[in-house]
Amino acid sequence: MERIFAEEIARVTTRLASIAGARTGSVGFPQRFGSSLNVHVHFHTLAIDGVFEKTASCGTAPARPSHSIESSSCPMGV
C-alpha cells in the first residue's frame, strides 16, 4: 500500500515538473502501535517536494525554475 502511494506521488510530481528525465524520492515505513501500545497500523511517508534533474557537467542537481535568481552552471555545488 505504501509503495503504491509513493509511486503515485512520484508520478504526479515529475509530471508537474515538466522536465524530461526528472527524478524524485521518498521514504516510508509502517507504524504498528499507538502511544499506549495498542495496535494502530498506519504509514508515515517523507517525500521530496520537487524533482532532481541529471545534468551533463554536474551529475544530479535539484531542478530550478526558469525564473530563479541565481544563475549557476552547477547549482548547489554538486
C-alpha positions in Angstrom: 0.0 0.0 0.0 2.8 2.5 0.9 4.7 1.7 -2.3 1.6 2.5 -4.4 1.2 5.8 -2.5 4.9 6.7 -3.0 4.8 5.8 -6.7 1.7 8.0 -7.3 3.4 11.0 -5.5 6.5 10.5 -7.7 4.3 10.3 -10.9 2.4 13.4 -10.1 5.5 15.4 -9.0 7.5 14.5 -12.1 4.6 15.3 -14.4 4.1 18.7 -12.8 7.8 19.5 -13.1 7.6 19.1 -16.9 11.3 18.2 -17.1 12.4 15.1 -19.2 14.1 12.6 -17.1 13.4 14.3 -13.7 13.6 12.1 -10.6 12.1 12.4 -7.1 12.2 10.3 -4.0 10.5 9.3 -0.8 11.0 7.2 2.3 8.1 5.4 4.0 7.6 3.0 6.9 4.7 1.4 8.8 4.0 2.2 12.4 2.3 -0.7 14.1 1.5 0.6 17.6 0.0 3.7 19.1 1.4 5.6 22.1 -0.4 3.2 24.6 1.0 0.1 22.8 -2.4 -0.5 21.2 -2.5 -2.0 17.7 -2.8 1.0 15.3 -1.3 0.2 12.0 -0.6 3.3 9.8 2.1 4.6 7.5 4.5 7.5 7.6 6.0 9.0 4.4 8.6 11.7 3.8 8.6 12.8 0.2 10.8 15.3 -1.6 8.9 18.4 -2.6 10.4 18.8 -6.1 12.5 16.9 -8.6 16.1 16.3 -9.4 17.5 16.7 -12.9 20.6 15.0 -14.2 23.0 17.4 -15.9 26.0 16.5 -18.1 28.5 18.6 -16.1 27.2 18.4 -12.6 25.7 15.0 -12.0 22.4 15.1 -10.2 21.3 18.5 -9.1 17.9 20.0 -7.9 15.9 21.4 -10.8 15.5 25.1 -10.6 12.6 27.1 -12.0 13.5 29.2 -15.1 12.8 32.4 -13.1 15.4 31.5 -10.4 17.5 34.5 -9.2 20.8 32.5 -9.1 22.1 31.5 -12.5 24.8 29.0 -11.9 26.0 26.3 -14.3 26.3 23.9 -11.4 23.6 24.5 -8.8 24.3 23.8 -5.1 28.0 22.9 -5.8 27.2 19.4 -6.9 
